[in-house]
């Protein structure tokens, strides 16, 4: 688990233009569609950055939920 935390922490902060998209990844990833990615690309965000930020955000959220579950079950 610590490896995942380190990987996510090593990713540079996301550009402000990505925040609505990353919020969507954190809260309702199942609703992400191609148009979301195209909108980011049109705003000048590279595919590599979209990928890295998406993975890092998903890892952070997964770890956050894992930590919350561990607290809940003791």
CORQUIRA-V132930 format. One record per pair of residues at least 12 apart in sequence whose ideal C-beta (glycine too) atoms are under 10 Angstrom apart, sorted by the first residue. I is the first residue (numbers start at 1). J is the second residue. Records with the same first field share a line. If there is no record, write none. Layout:
# CORQUIRA-V132930
I=J + J
This chain:
# CORQUIRA-V132930
1=62 + 63 + 66 + 67 + 70
2=63
3=59
4=56 + 59 + 60 + 62 + 63 + 66
5=59 + 60 + 63 + 67
7=55 + 56 + 59 + 60
8=55 + 56 + 57 + 58 + 59 + 60 + 61 + 62 + 63
9=56 + 59 + 60
10=52 + 56
11=49 + 52 + 53 + 55 + 56 + 57 + 59 + 60
12=49 + 52 + 53 + 56
13=53 + 56
14=45 + 49 + 50 + 52 + 53 + 54 + 56 + 57
15=40 + 43 + 44 + 45 + 49 + 53
16=43
17=39 + 40 + 42 + 43 + 44 + 45
18=40 + 43 + 45 + 49 + 50 + 53 + 54 + 57
19=53
20=36 + 39 + 40
21=36 + 37 + 39 + 40 + 43 + 45 + 50 + 53 + 54 + 57
22=40 + 50 + 53 + 54 + 56 + 57 + 58 + 60 + 61
23=57
24=36 + 57
25=53 + 54 + 55 + 56 + 57 + 58 + 60 + 61
26=57 + 58 + 60 + 61 + 64
27=61
29=54 + 57 + 58 + 61
32=54
36=50 + 54
37=50 + 51 + 54
40=53 + 54
